[in-house]
Amino acid sequence: MKRINTLIISGLSALLLCYASACNQDFLEKKPLTNFSELDVWSDPALTQAFVNDLYAKMRHGFNEVMLSSMTDESRFIHNYGTATSVTEAMSPDDLGALNGFGEWDKHYKAIRACNMFFEKIDKVPFKDESWRTRLKGEVRFLRAYFYHMLIKYWGGVPLITKTLTIDDSVSLFVARASFEDCVKYVVADCDSAIAALPATQGGDNKGRANSYAAMALKSRILLYAASDLFNQPGNKEPAWGYVGGDRTARWQAARQAAKAVIDSNRFIIYKPTSSGVDNYTRVFLDKDNREMIFSKLFNKQLLGTSHDKYNGPNGYHNWGGNVPLENFVEGYQMADGSAFDRSNSTMAANPYNNRDPRFYATILYNGASWKKRPSDAVGLDPVGVIQTARFERKKADGSIEVVGGLDTRQSPIENWNGTFTGYYIRKFMDITLDAQFFLGDQQWIFFRYAEIKLNYAEASLALGDEPSARDAVNEIRTRSGMPALTPAVTGQALIDMYRYERRYELAFEEHRYFDARRWMIAKTAFSGTARGIDILGKLNPDNSYTFIYNVLTSGMQERKFTDKHYYLPIPAAEIRRNSKIIQNPFY
């Protein structure tokens, strides 16, 4: 009898760590983990659940050292790790750069194979309670849909593998790409099956598992993408790259109805626990299980916490800098009154961080931002805990002036190699109470939240000509953070622009911008050019205060180029060489 593969073994480990209370742990003592066979797994409900646990572990969360934001106009990764390849024409089928770790062609197909195996075996498992079997079937339907949606949004139509393939399947191993339309239908069908099978909530021992609303949210997302410009290009003749016909209005209607189904449930809210727009937005990502969250990944500090704060916190706190926001992104934040920030306005230019959209203060750490207490070796240099990404003039003993780098710069006396290139750090998702130098966090990575659903509804409504509904949905999100509501005078292209602003800044760093800019087909402009930063000089005044001078950095910064070929990722060359039936994406 062949031994169980590492999928199941790692699933058993996950069961021990994360879901031990869901079943009797005595089964772990039956035999060594390496001795479990496939027969064991499909003969024991607890082991079957462990198998499903491992599928959840294959959903890549966003709290990784390299964030997808650094392949967009949101941020830049301060080292490389393949990011420079992914943001230039250097990306090729042989080298996707950092994006290989996001699209994960091989890993997603391995996960899909495990899902298919589950469905081939699940009816043989001797469950005493049939509701357990039904629930697990619903979860795996959702998971398979999720894995396919990940492939589709990077590559377009992909091979649809609906059963486990072995080396004996000499013909069926070589599967051509399905049409984009068929892939979307397949994901939607799995979502519908999951919605029917799953409970509305998963609590107690099942907390963290998918519920019916997770599947509804995934359906909303894939249908919105399917109706978007990238996949509805006039004259397209290749079904794998998008629709070649059909009724686009019907596609927008389907997207709107999928979002409306979540809205009409009345189970979720735009979370606003305080009267402060900054605090409201901050707490969406820190308050556990708040009613805006639809589905998220849970972390446990003691077992396997998140390193987001360490990966992205300032070097002056002994953190790693990581994915630093770009000036390109920061400049786009509106003023608090809803007007555009304008660097040619002398008042705005002299105080660029005053009176901005409250989400700016909850998302960006900038020079002068109040933060937390410094570590012991830096508190003497900064007893208050204020971000220092500027250079400062300082009077020497002989009366002359020298310029020194702030604690959070690349001229810092503390880990300067982890200093920002842009003058900013990420604030979003950060736990200000956490000493990230030594401890892990337990923030939840949100796969789906209600604000995305409201925005999906707004976009579909705009496409269908229902501006009042779109405006109302946007305003519900916009006013939560203290921004002024859009009036009925905002219409036409101006309303579309405001919707896109809202989606960009509400969902910042949540792995939406990369896909939004591509599906709207604006990425050639948005993602090309100089990834800019800000140089800040603190001029010393006679009273020892500072006047800051801001200069946008263009020279010596990262140059990027997004071309037509980048609208789809190249299918990995190894896959093309293995399977002659797979056609490559355009321009590669």
Backbone torsions as a table, in degrees:
resi	resn	phi	psi	omega
1	MET	NA	130.6	-176.5
2	LYS	-73.2	146.2	-176.7
3	ARG	-78.9	151.4	179.5
4	ILE	-64.7	144.6	-177.3
5	ASN	-80.2	178.3	-174.8
6	THR	-66.5	-20.1	175.9
7	LEU	-55.3	-47.2	-174.4
8	ILE	-75.6	-38.5	179.0
9	ILE	-61.2	-45.1	178.8
10	SER	-67.4	-30.6	176.3
11	GLY	-64.6	-38.0	176.6
12	LEU	-63.7	-39.4	176.1
13	SER	-62.0	-42.1	178.7
14	ALA	-63.4	-37.0	178.1
15	LEU	-61.7	-44.1	178.3
16	LEU	-59.1	-43.8	-172.5
17	LEU	-80.3	-40.2	-167.1
18	CYS	-114.2	-25.8	-172.4
19	TYR	-130.9	26.4	-173.0
20	ALA	-58.1	-33.9	-175.6
21	SER	-75.6	-6.4	-176.2
22	ALA	-77.0	-12.7	-179.9
23	CYS	-161.3	170.9	-177.9
24	ASN	-68.1	122.6	-177.3
25	GLN	-74.9	-7.7	-178.3
26	ASP	-60.1	-26.4	-178.1
27	PHE	-62.4	-20.5	-179.4
28	LEU	-71.4	-14.4	-178.8
29	GLU	-92.7	-0.1	-174.9
30	LYS	-65.7	-40.9	179.9
31	LYS	-163.0	163.7	178.6
32	PRO	-58.2	147.8	-178.2
33	LEU	-55.4	-37.8	-176.6
34	THR	-70.2	-9.9	-177.5
35	ASN	-99.0	1.9	177.8
36	PHE	-71.9	135.8	178.4
37	SER	-106.5	170.3	175.9
38	GLU	-61.0	-34.5	178.1
39	LEU	-61.3	-40.2	177.0
40	ASP	-59.0	-47.7	-173.9
41	VAL	-61.1	-43.4	-176.0
42	TRP	-91.4	8.3	174.0
43	SER	-108.2	-6.7	-174.4
44	ASP	-130.7	114.0	-178.8
45	PRO	-55.2	-35.2	-179.4
46	ALA	-66.3	-40.3	177.8
47	LEU	-69.6	-33.6	175.7
48	THR	-62.6	-42.0	177.4
49	GLN	-65.1	-35.9	176.2
50	ALA	-61.3	-37.7	176.8
51	PHE	-60.1	-43.5	179.1
52	VAL	-69.0	-36.7	177.3
53	ASN	-54.7	-40.7	-178.2
54	ASP	-65.7	-29.8	177.2
55	LEU	-66.1	-37.7	175.5
56	TYR	-61.5	-38.8	-179.5
57	ALA	-63.4	-19.2	-179.2
58	LYS	-86.8	-1.8	171.7
59	MET	-81.1	104.5	-176.0
60	ARG	-67.9	122.7	177.7
61	HIS	-86.7	176.2	-174.4
62	GLY	-97.2	0.8	-179.3
63	PHE	-90.4	56.1	178.7
64	ASN	-108.3	166.7	-175.7
65	GLU	-60.3	-43.9	174.5
66	VAL	-99.0	126.4	180.0
67	MET	-101.8	150.2	178.6
68	LEU	-61.3	-24.3	178.2
69	SER	-56.7	-27.2	-177.3
70	SER	-81.2	1.3	168.1
71	MET	-104.8	17.3	179.7
72	THR	-133.0	-172.0	177.6
73	ASP	-86.1	16.9	176.3
74	GLU	-87.6	-44.3	-172.3
75	SER	-152.8	175.5	175.0
76	ARG	-133.4	137.5	174.2
77	PHE	-81.6	131.7	-168.9
78	ILE	-75.7	-14.7	175.7
79	HIS	-102.5	-122.7	175.9
80	ASN	-141.9	-73.8	178.4
81	TYR	52.5	33.0	177.6
82	GLY	87.2	-2.0	-178.3
83	THR	-67.7	-35.4	-179.9
84	ALA	-63.0	-34.3	177.3
85	THR	-66.0	-42.3	-173.8
86	SER	-71.6	-18.5	-177.1
87	VAL	-106.8	12.5	178.5
88	THR	-134.6	179.2	177.9
89	GLU	-71.0	-2.4	179.3
90	ALA	-68.2	-20.2	-179.2
91	MET	-63.8	134.5	-176.4
92	SER	-147.1	169.5	176.5
93	PRO	-59.1	-24.7	178.1
94	ASP	-85.6	-17.2	-177.6
95	ASP	-152.4	100.8	177.6
96	LEU	-85.3	-0.4	-178.0
97	GLY	64.6	-144.7	-177.8
98	ALA	-63.8	-24.8	-178.1
99	LEU	-65.8	-18.4	175.6
100	ASN	-60.8	-30.6	179.5
101	GLY	-82.4	-0.5	178.0
102	PHE	-110.4	-49.4	176.3
103	GLY	-66.4	-41.2	174.2
104	GLU	47.7	58.4	-179.7
105	TRP	-51.9	-54.9	-176.4
106	ASP	-63.2	-46.6	-176.5
107	LYS	-64.3	-38.7	-179.8
108	HIS	-68.4	-37.5	178.5
109	TYR	-70.8	-32.1	174.0
110	LYS	-65.4	-39.5	177.2
111	ALA	-65.8	-40.0	178.2
112	ILE	-64.2	-39.1	176.8
113	ARG	-60.2	-42.1	178.4
114	ALA	-64.0	-38.9	176.4
115	CYS	-61.3	-45.4	179.8
116	ASN	-62.4	-40.2	177.3
117	MET	-61.0	-42.3	178.8
118	PHE	-54.9	-48.1	-176.9
119	PHE	-68.3	-27.2	177.1
120	GLU	-75.4	-20.7	-173.6
121	LYS	-112.0	-22.4	-166.0
122	ILE	-61.5	-32.6	-177.0
123	ASP	-71.7	-11.4	179.1
124	LYS	-91.6	-11.4	-175.5
125	VAL	-73.2	132.3	-175.3
126	PRO	-82.5	68.7	176.3
127	PHE	-71.9	135.3	173.7
128	LYS	-81.4	-25.1	179.6
129	ASP	-117.1	111.4	-176.0
130	GLU	-64.9	-22.7	179.0
131	SER	-65.0	-27.9	177.4
132	TRP	-65.9	-46.1	178.6
133	ARG	-60.4	-44.9	-179.2
134	THR	-61.1	-43.5	-179.6
135	ARG	-63.5	-45.7	-179.6
136	LEU	-64.0	-37.9	175.7
137	LYS	-60.0	-43.4	178.5
138	GLY	-63.2	-41.1	179.5
139	GLU	-62.8	-42.9	-177.5
140	VAL	-73.1	-31.5	171.4
141	ARG	-58.5	-47.1	178.6
142	PHE	-61.1	-45.5	-176.7
143	LEU	-64.0	-43.8	178.7
144	ARG	-63.4	-41.0	176.5
145	ALA	-61.0	-40.9	-179.6
146	TYR	-63.9	-45.3	-178.9
147	PHE	-63.4	-40.3	178.4
148	TYR	-68.2	-38.5	179.8
149	HIS	-63.9	-33.0	176.2
150	MET	-63.5	-44.0	178.2
151	LEU	-64.7	-44.1	-175.1
152	ILE	-63.1	-42.7	-174.2
153	LYS	-74.4	-15.1	172.5
154	TYR	-92.6	-39.9	-168.9
155	TRP	-114.7	-12.9	-171.4
156	GLY	87.2	-145.7	178.7
157	GLY	-64.8	136.0	-177.7
158	VAL	-131.3	165.2	175.6
159	PRO	-59.0	130.2	176.4
160	LEU	-94.6	107.3	-179.9
161	ILE	-101.4	118.0	-172.6
162	THR	-113.1	3.4	175.9
163	LYS	-147.5	165.1	176.8
164	THR	-74.3	131.9	179.8
165	LEU	-106.2	139.1	177.0
166	THR	-119.2	175.9	-179.8
167	ILE	-63.5	-20.7	179.2
168	ASP	-74.9	-18.0	178.5
169	ASP	-82.9	65.2	-169.9
170	SER	-63.1	-27.5	179.8
171	VAL	-91.6	-49.9	-173.7
172	SER	-71.8	-13.5	175.5
173	LEU	-60.2	-28.6	-176.7
174	PHE	-99.0	94.5	-174.0
175	VAL	-108.9	130.6	178.4
176	ALA	-75.2	164.3	175.7
177	ARG	-67.4	134.2	172.3
178	ALA	-77.3	164.6	176.1
179	SER	-67.8	154.1	175.2
180	PHE	-56.9	-42.0	-179.0
181	GLU	-60.4	-44.5	-179.7
182	ASP	-66.8	-35.5	177.8
183	CYS	-63.8	-43.7	178.7
184	VAL	-63.0	-44.5	178.8
185	LYS	-59.8	-38.4	-179.0
186	TYR	-65.3	-44.5	178.3
187	VAL	-62.8	-45.0	-179.8
188	VAL	-62.4	-40.7	179.6
189	ALA	-63.5	-42.8	176.7
190	ASP	-63.8	-39.9	177.3
191	CYS	-61.4	-44.5	-179.8
192	ASP	-62.2	-40.4	177.8
193	SER	-64.7	-40.4	179.0
194	ALA	-65.4	-41.5	179.4
195	ILE	-59.0	-41.6	-178.4
196	ALA	-70.0	-30.9	-173.1
197	ALA	-93.0	-25.1	-171.2
198	LEU	-91.6	150.5	174.2
199	PRO	-73.8	163.1	178.9
200	ALA	-69.5	-29.3	178.2
201	THR	-135.7	154.5	175.4
202	GLN	-127.5	103.4	-177.9
203	GLY	-116.1	-175.2	177.9
204	GLY	59.2	-129.6	-179.2
205	ASP	-64.5	-19.6	-176.4
206	ASN	-99.2	8.9	178.9
207	LYS	-57.5	135.0	-179.7
208	GLY	98.0	-10.1	177.0
209	ARG	-86.1	160.4	-178.8
210	ALA	-66.2	141.5	171.7
211	ASN	-116.6	-178.1	-175.6
212	SER	-62.5	-30.2	-178.3
213	TYR	-75.5	-26.1	172.4
214	ALA	-62.0	-43.7	178.6
215	ALA	-66.6	-37.4	177.6
216	MET	-65.7	-38.1	179.0
217	ALA	-67.6	-40.3	177.2
218	LEU	-63.4	-41.5	177.2
219	LYS	-60.7	-41.8	177.4
220	SER	-59.4	-45.6	-177.2
221	ARG	-65.3	-48.2	-175.2
222	ILE	-67.0	-34.2	178.8
223	LEU	-72.6	-33.4	174.9
224	LEU	-63.8	-47.1	178.7
225	TYR	-59.0	-43.4	-176.0
226	ALA	-61.8	-29.6	-179.0
227	ALA	-85.9	-6.4	-170.9
228	SER	-78.8	166.7	-172.6
229	ASP	-55.6	-44.2	-173.8
230	LEU	-56.0	-36.6	-174.9
231	PHE	-100.0	10.6	-179.8
232	ASN	-135.3	47.7	-177.5
233	GLN	-83.1	127.5	178.4
234	PRO	-58.6	137.1	177.0
235	GLY	86.2	-1.7	178.2
236	ASN	-63.3	129.3	-179.0
237	LYS	-112.1	-3.4	-177.0
238	GLU	-108.1	109.2	-175.4
239	PRO	-58.9	-26.2	-179.6
240	ALA	-69.9	-20.1	-175.2
241	TRP	-98.0	0.0	179.4
242	GLY	149.3	-173.8	-178.9
243	TYR	-71.0	141.7	176.8
244	VAL	-109.2	7.1	179.0
245	GLY	177.0	-159.9	178.2
246	GLY	89.4	-172.3	-172.1
247	ASP	-108.4	104.7	-178.5
248	ARG	-68.2	-33.4	177.0
249	THR	-59.3	-40.3	177.8
250	ALA	-63.7	-33.4	178.3
251	ARG	-67.7	-40.9	176.4
252	TRP	-65.6	-37.6	178.5
253	GLN	-64.2	-40.1	177.9
254	ALA	-64.5	-40.8	179.1
255	ALA	-64.3	-43.1	179.7
256	ARG	-64.3	-43.3	-178.0
257	GLN	-66.0	-35.9	179.0
258	ALA	-65.6	-40.7	177.0
259	ALA	-68.6	-40.4	-177.9
260	LYS	-64.3	-31.7	179.2
261	ALA	-61.8	-38.2	176.5
262	VAL	-69.8	-44.8	-179.1
263	ILE	-60.4	-44.8	-175.8
264	ASP	-69.1	-14.1	178.0
265	SER	-68.6	-24.0	-179.2
266	ASN	60.4	25.1	-179.9
267	ARG	-92.3	-16.4	-172.4
268	PHE	-124.4	158.6	180.0
269	ILE	-137.1	161.8	165.7
270	ILE	-82.0	108.0	-166.8
271	TYR	-70.3	124.3	178.0
272	LYS	-146.3	80.6	-174.7
273	PRO	-77.1	-10.8	-176.6
274	THR	-132.1	-179.1	175.1
275	SER	-93.4	0.6	-178.9
276	SER	-99.3	123.4	177.7
277	GLY	-62.1	-38.8	178.7
278	VAL	-63.5	-47.9	-178.7
279	ASP	-65.9	-40.2	178.9
280	ASN	-56.8	-50.2	-177.4
281	TYR	-67.2	-40.8	178.7
282	THR	-59.2	-42.7	-171.7
283	ARG	-78.3	-15.7	173.4
284	VAL	-53.6	-36.7	-172.3
285	PHE	-99.5	-4.8	-177.3
286	LEU	-116.7	-29.1	-179.9
287	ASP	-78.6	116.1	-174.0
288	LYS	-62.4	134.0	171.0
289	ASP	56.0	32.8	177.1
290	ASN	-68.4	165.2	-169.3
291	ARG	-77.9	5.4	171.1
292	GLU	-90.0	-23.9	-178.9
293	MET	-73.1	131.4	175.1
294	ILE	-101.9	-45.6	179.0
295	PHE	-154.8	130.9	-176.8
296	SER	-147.3	163.6	175.2
297	LYS	-92.4	129.6	-179.3
298	LEU	-92.1	144.1	176.9
299	PHE	-124.2	148.6	177.2
300	ASN	-122.2	120.3	-175.9
301	LYS	-56.8	-37.5	-174.6
302	GLN	-78.8	-27.3	-176.0
303	LEU	-101.2	-60.4	-178.1
304	LEU	-153.3	84.4	-177.4
305	GLY	-84.8	-177.2	178.5
306	THR	-98.8	144.2	178.4
307	SER	-103.1	18.3	-176.0
308	HIS	-54.1	-44.6	-177.5
309	ASP	-64.9	-40.1	178.4
310	LYS	-69.1	-43.2	-178.4
311	TYR	-62.0	-34.2	-169.3
312	ASN	-119.7	-6.0	-179.8
313	GLY	-70.0	163.5	-177.9
314	PRO	-64.7	146.7	178.2
315	ASN	-62.1	-26.8	178.9
316	GLY	-68.4	-4.3	173.7
317	TYR	-114.4	17.6	-176.6
318	HIS	62.1	32.3	173.0
319	ASN	-103.3	-179.2	-164.6
320	TRP	-102.1	4.5	177.0
321	GLY	75.9	-69.2	169.7
322	GLY	66.8	-120.3	-172.9
323	ASN	-96.0	97.7	-171.2
324	VAL	-94.6	130.1	-179.4
325	PRO	-58.5	145.4	179.5
326	LEU	-89.9	151.5	171.8
327	GLU	-60.7	-33.1	176.6
328	ASN	-53.0	-40.1	-178.8
329	PHE	-79.2	-45.4	-175.8
330	VAL	-62.6	-40.4	-179.3
331	GLU	-60.3	-26.2	-175.5
332	GLY	-75.4	-15.7	178.1
333	TYR	-62.6	131.2	178.0
334	GLN	-70.2	165.6	169.2
335	MET	-73.4	164.6	-176.5
336	ALA	-62.2	-23.2	179.5
337	ASP	-89.2	3.9	178.5
338	GLY	92.1	-4.2	176.7
339	SER	-79.9	164.7	-178.8
340	ALA	-79.4	143.6	170.6
341	PHE	-70.1	135.6	-175.7
342	ASP	-134.1	109.8	-177.8
343	ARG	-68.5	-18.9	176.5
344	SER	-77.4	-10.1	173.9
345	ASN	-81.9	115.7	-172.0
346	SER	-61.3	-35.6	179.4
347	THR	-67.2	-44.8	178.4
348	MET	-66.1	-41.7	-177.2
349	ALA	-64.8	-33.6	-178.3
350	ALA	-76.6	-23.7	-179.1
351	ASN	-137.6	67.0	-169.8
352	PRO	-68.5	-13.1	-177.2
353	TYR	-106.4	13.1	177.8
354	ASN	-95.7	138.9	169.7
355	ASN	58.7	45.7	178.1
356	ARG	-101.5	168.8	172.5
357	ASP	-43.7	125.6	-176.7
358	PRO	-53.0	-26.4	179.1
359	ARG	-66.4	-22.0	174.9
360	PHE	-59.0	-45.7	-176.0
361	TYR	-71.9	-22.2	177.7
362	ALA	-90.6	-6.9	-173.6
363	THR	-115.8	-31.5	-170.7
364	ILE	-119.7	134.3	166.4
365	LEU	-96.4	120.5	-173.8
366	TYR	-126.7	166.7	-180.0
367	ASN	-59.0	125.0	-179.6
368	GLY	95.5	-5.8	179.2
369	ALA	-71.2	135.3	175.5
370	SER	-71.3	133.1	-179.4
371	TRP	-135.4	-146.9	-172.4
372	LYS	-103.2	174.8	-178.9
373	LYS	-60.0	137.5	178.8
374	ARG	-70.6	157.2	173.3
375	PRO	-64.5	166.3	-170.8
376	SER	-58.0	-32.8	-177.7
377	ASP	-84.3	1.7	179.8
378	ALA	-126.5	-12.3	-175.1
379	VAL	-64.0	-27.7	176.9
380	GLY	-68.5	-27.4	178.4
381	LEU	-85.5	-22.1	179.2
382	ASP	-149.3	85.0	-177.1
383	PRO	-72.7	-13.0	-175.8
384	VAL	-91.6	-39.5	-175.8
385	GLY	91.3	60.7	-179.1
386	VAL	-120.2	134.7	-178.3
387	ILE	-63.2	132.8	-179.3
388	GLN	-123.5	91.9	175.1
389	THR	-109.5	13.0	177.8
390	ALA	-99.8	165.9	164.4
391	ARG	-95.5	143.7	-174.7
392	PHE	-124.9	134.6	169.1
393	GLU	-72.8	139.4	179.9
394	ARG	-139.1	136.1	-178.6
395	LYS	-83.1	127.0	178.7
396	LYS	-84.2	171.1	-178.1
397	ALA	-59.1	-33.4	-178.7
398	ASP	-84.8	5.7	177.6
399	GLY	91.2	-10.1	178.6
400	SER	-77.5	165.6	-177.1
401	ILE	-108.5	131.4	172.1
402	GLU	-120.2	160.3	178.8
403	VAL	-114.5	127.0	-179.1
404	VAL	-124.2	149.8	178.8
405	GLY	-79.1	143.6	176.0
406	GLY	-65.4	168.5	-175.1
407	LEU	-64.2	-20.0	-176.0
408	ASP	-111.5	30.4	179.6
409	THR	-114.1	178.3	176.8
410	ARG	-83.7	6.0	171.3
411	GLN	-112.8	14.4	-177.2
412	SER	-70.8	150.8	171.7
413	PRO	-74.6	-3.9	-178.1
414	ILE	-117.5	110.9	173.3
415	GLU	44.0	54.8	-174.3
416	ASN	-61.7	-22.7	179.8
417	TRP	-66.9	-16.2	177.0
418	ASN	-100.8	12.3	-179.4
419	GLY	-74.5	156.1	-178.3
420	THR	-69.7	148.4	171.0
421	PHE	-92.0	-14.5	-168.8
422	THR	-112.6	-10.8	-176.9
423	GLY	91.4	7.0	-177.6
424	TYR	-138.8	161.1	169.5
425	TYR	-134.6	162.6	176.3
426	ILE	-76.1	135.5	172.3
427	ARG	-104.7	-30.5	-174.7
428	LYS	-60.7	141.8	-178.8
429	PHE	75.3	-10.8	-172.7
430	MET	-73.3	139.1	175.7
431	ASP	-98.0	106.8	-174.5
432	ILE	-66.1	-17.7	180.0
433	THR	-86.7	-5.2	-173.0
434	LEU	-94.6	131.1	170.5
435	ASP	-88.3	89.5	-170.8
436	ALA	-69.7	-12.6	175.9
437	GLN	-63.3	-30.9	-173.1
438	PHE	-122.1	-19.2	-170.7
439	PHE	-127.8	151.4	176.1
440	LEU	-88.9	157.8	178.3
441	GLY	-99.7	172.1	177.1
442	ASP	-131.1	27.8	173.1
443	GLN	-62.0	149.8	178.2
444	GLN	-90.4	134.3	171.9
445	TRP	-83.7	120.7	-174.5
446	ILE	-90.4	113.4	174.6
447	PHE	-75.7	-40.9	-180.0
448	PHE	-139.9	133.4	172.4
449	ARG	-135.6	163.5	-170.8
450	TYR	-64.2	-32.8	179.3
451	ALA	-59.4	-38.2	176.6
452	GLU	-61.5	-42.9	-179.0
453	ILE	-62.4	-42.8	178.3
454	LYS	-63.2	-38.3	178.2
455	LEU	-70.0	-38.1	175.2
456	ASN	-58.8	-44.3	179.5
457	TYR	-62.8	-41.8	179.9
458	ALA	-63.1	-42.8	-177.8
459	GLU	-65.8	-43.8	178.4
460	ALA	-65.2	-37.6	178.2
461	SER	-63.8	-41.6	177.1
462	LEU	-60.2	-44.3	-178.9
463	ALA	-63.8	-28.2	-179.4
464	LEU	-93.6	3.2	175.7
465	GLY	85.2	10.6	-179.9
466	ASP	-97.1	79.3	-176.6
467	GLU	-67.2	-40.1	179.9
468	PRO	-58.3	-43.0	179.6
469	SER	-65.5	-41.0	178.6
470	ALA	-63.4	-43.8	-178.6
471	ARG	-64.1	-41.3	179.3
472	ASP	-62.4	-42.7	-179.5
473	ALA	-64.9	-43.3	178.2
474	VAL	-62.8	-43.2	-177.5
475	ASN	-65.0	-32.6	178.9
476	GLU	-62.2	-38.8	178.5
477	ILE	-76.9	-43.2	-175.0
478	ARG	-63.6	-43.0	-176.6
479	THR	-76.0	-22.7	175.7
480	ARG	-56.1	-36.2	-178.9
481	SER	-94.3	8.7	175.1
482	GLY	88.7	10.8	176.5
483	MET	-86.2	150.2	-178.9
484	PRO	-67.6	144.3	179.1
485	ALA	-68.5	149.1	173.9
486	LEU	-74.5	137.9	179.9
487	THR	-91.6	164.8	176.7
488	PRO	-59.4	-15.8	177.7
489	ALA	-70.8	-19.0	177.8
490	VAL	-84.6	108.3	-172.8
491	THR	-144.5	173.6	176.0
492	GLY	59.2	-138.6	-177.5
493	GLN	-63.0	-32.7	178.4
494	ALA	-61.5	-38.5	178.3
495	LEU	-70.4	-39.2	175.8
496	ILE	-60.4	-44.7	179.8
497	ASP	-62.1	-40.7	179.8
498	MET	-68.9	-36.5	175.0
499	TYR	-60.8	-45.5	-178.3
500	ARG	-67.6	-34.1	172.8
501	TYR	-60.1	-47.7	-175.9
502	GLU	-62.4	-42.7	179.8
503	ARG	-65.6	-39.6	-178.4
504	ARG	-64.1	-45.0	-172.6
505	TYR	-91.8	-27.0	174.6
506	GLU	-69.9	-39.6	-174.9
507	LEU	-101.6	19.5	-176.6
508	ALA	-56.1	136.9	176.0
509	PHE	64.9	16.3	178.4
510	GLU	-105.3	17.9	177.1
511	GLU	69.0	38.6	174.3
512	HIS	-110.3	-35.0	-171.8
513	ARG	-60.0	-40.1	-179.1
514	TYR	-57.6	-42.8	-177.1
515	PHE	-80.6	-36.8	-179.9
516	ASP	-63.8	-46.6	-178.5
517	ALA	-64.8	-32.8	178.3
518	ARG	-74.1	-46.2	-175.8
519	ARG	-71.3	-25.5	173.3
520	TRP	-82.7	-8.6	-179.6
521	MET	59.3	43.2	174.4
522	ILE	-113.1	3.0	-171.5
523	ALA	-68.2	-27.3	179.2
524	LYS	-60.4	-33.8	176.6
525	THR	-87.6	-46.7	-173.1
526	ALA	-67.3	-36.5	-172.9
527	PHE	-101.6	3.5	179.7
528	SER	-104.9	154.4	177.6
529	GLY	106.1	-160.2	-176.3
530	THR	-85.2	128.8	172.0
531	ALA	-80.2	97.4	-165.8
532	ARG	-85.1	158.3	172.6
533	GLY	-130.4	-170.7	179.2
534	ILE	-129.2	134.6	172.2
535	ASP	-104.4	127.8	-175.8
536	ILE	-123.1	125.2	176.9
537	LEU	-114.4	124.2	175.5
538	GLY	-90.4	106.2	179.1
539	LYS	-81.5	127.6	-176.6
540	LEU	-76.9	126.6	177.6
541	ASN	-91.9	162.2	179.4
542	PRO	-55.8	-29.8	-179.6
543	ASP	-90.0	14.1	179.2
544	ASN	70.1	10.5	169.7
545	SER	-84.9	177.6	-177.6
546	TYR	-123.7	142.7	166.3
547	THR	-110.6	125.6	-173.9
548	PHE	-96.1	136.9	176.7
549	ILE	-113.5	128.2	-174.3
550	TYR	-111.9	128.3	176.5
551	ASN	-130.2	125.2	178.7
552	VAL	-71.9	131.5	-179.8
553	LEU	-88.6	124.2	175.4
554	THR	-121.1	-38.8	179.4
555	SER	-82.3	144.2	178.3
556	GLY	77.2	5.6	179.9
557	MET	-97.8	174.2	-177.6
558	GLN	-71.7	127.6	176.9
559	GLU	-97.6	134.0	-176.0
560	ARG	-125.6	154.1	176.9
561	LYS	-147.2	117.0	175.7
562	PHE	-106.7	123.4	-178.4
563	THR	-117.5	-179.7	-178.0
564	ASP	-56.4	-34.0	-176.7
565	LYS	-67.4	-21.9	-175.9
566	HIS	-77.6	-8.2	179.9
567	TYR	-65.7	-23.7	169.4
568	TYR	-126.0	144.7	172.4
569	LEU	-71.5	149.2	173.7
570	PRO	-72.3	137.1	173.0
571	ILE	-65.2	131.1	-175.7
572	PRO	-51.6	136.6	-176.2
573	ALA	-57.8	-36.1	-179.9
574	ALA	-61.7	-34.3	179.7
575	GLU	-71.4	-38.4	177.8
576	ILE	-64.2	-40.9	-179.6
577	ARG	-67.9	-31.5	-179.9
578	ARG	-75.7	-34.4	-170.3
579	ASN	-130.1	103.0	-176.3
580	SER	-70.4	-12.3	-179.7
581	LYS	-81.2	-11.6	-177.3
582	ILE	-87.7	123.9	174.7
583	ILE	-88.2	145.0	-179.8
584	GLN	-78.6	155.9	175.2
585	ASN	-69.7	161.5	-172.5
586	PRO	-65.2	148.4	173.0
587	PHE	75.7	8.3	175.7
588	TYR	-108.1	NA	NA
